[in-house]
Amino acid sequence: MVYYRLMGHGLANEVQTITQVYYPNEHYYQTEEVRQEGITVESRLTETGAEGRLFVDGTLVQEGTCAFLEVPPSLREQKRAVKAALSCCFQHQTGYVPLWGIITGIRPTKMVNEWLDEGKLPEEIAAFLQQEYGVSPQKTALTMEVAQAERAILAKSRPEDYSLYIGIPFCPTRCLYCSFTSYPLNRYAKWVDGYLDHLEEELAFLSARLVHQKSMTVYVGGGTPTSLNERQLERLLQAVHRYFDLQEALEFTVEAGRPDTITKEKLQVMKENGVDRISINPQTMNEKTLALIGRSHQVSQVKEVFALAREAGFTNINMDLILGLPQETVADVCHTLQEVESLAPDSLTIHTLAVKRASRLKEQFDQYDLTSVSVMEEMLEESSRTAKRLGMAPYYMYRQKNMVGNFENVGYCRPGKESVYNVEIMEERQTIFAVGAGTTTKLYEADKNRVSRVFNVKGIEEYHQRFAEMLCRKEAGWKGLSLPMIGEKWR
């Protein structure tokens, strides 16, 4: 049990997330006093900096401070100081020095790109990350490399451009680690055609309001989009072309995802409808792990489907892998990497396992031993070496809460095979319109460098019942009106 006490500020998220780095997978509660049982983290903000104190069973065991680098401090500087003061306490108590230092946000490169935009030099930023944020030299180098790659991709975007995300929340089964909005197809098959009806309506609604703008990318994600049958998939892709002019689009991606949902016919449908980038995601190439995490495909299917995709003419194929899956060793990961290397995909996305609140893994947490920090680092190094042998370089990166070892997800690709959409969604420099259950539209105001979010409800049934409301939310978002959050009564 971990408690945290805020004094002189309301930065609860910063206090909790830095605490989670050192005390992961606990329950965290805000308190008004030092508790006599468990761990109490106390964070105080003063006029000159931040102070942190750590109590164990009511006894003070560590103290730490961090002075502001600027006075008055910006909000970013207040957050940095709060986390740095607490990190000082935690490191002395636990002996653990995280490679990412006090960076807990999901977009490390976004901060770097903002500094580059301000005219700061790369070497100046790198030194600042190491000295003031405690980031290790290797993670600093990775961040700087990815930030520079992203800048080249972002330069292709014009102010009037936007991206389109289409959510397909159906899957053959629900994986152990999954927390996305997804529904097992064997139970929800009767909902699919009605869901596509509403998707078409939402696409038409957007198209009528975007006649003077161009779609830069289209991304069909999920769930598993290829859980749709051939007829349904063709219907969806044709609807996209009916409502949107994609002649100038840089990419059209379908997350084919699970090999057991991909057929020769579906690949042909995608190819005929202008899809030029797909993902075939094995996650692991070890049969025992596939069974454990709830994947119903075999390793042989991955290879067969990959070959079919090449035969169909796809020259931009991504593969997703997850490191740190339950019971996997470094040897298991090396086997997966060897198998993937033999297929030679065009891009590779390396995920670090995250124990998400809404996943079965979180519910059954006590049944599994998670990968240690040192082993995870070795797995990540092996994946980096494999990507390099494949002629790939890192081009985008993001982090998540509750990641094993507090590491990162990295996208690698061969030159010219990057996913523009992945960079845009991470860096938030472009409007992304999203349709479907559980999706989030991000409205970007370039003059203010600000993003406003418009949420669609998560449940399929609720999406049907409240569909008119979803359109009203988007309309209101464009007009700059305040929107109720999910769960509030629509007024």
Secondary structure by P-SEA (a helix, b strand, c coil): cbbbbbccccaaaaaaaaaaaccccbbbbbbcccccccbbbbbbbcccbbbbbbbcccccccccccccccccccaaaaaaaaaaaaaaaaaaaccccccccccccccaaaaaaaaaaacccaaaaaaaaaacccccaaaaaaaaaaaaaaaaaaaacccccbbbbbbbccccccccccccccccccccccaaaaaaaaaaaaaaaaaaacccccccbbbbbccccccccaaaaaaaaaaaaaccccccccbbbbcccccccccaaaaaaaaaacccbbbbccccccaaaaaaacccccaaaaaaaaaaaaaacccbbbbbbbcccccccaaaaaaaaaaaaaacccbbbbbcccccccccccccccccccccaaaaaaaaaaaaaaaaaabbbbcccccccccccccbbbbbbccccccaaaaaaaaccbbbbbbccbbbbbbbbccccbbbbbbccccaaaaaaaaaaaaaaaaaaaacccccccccccc
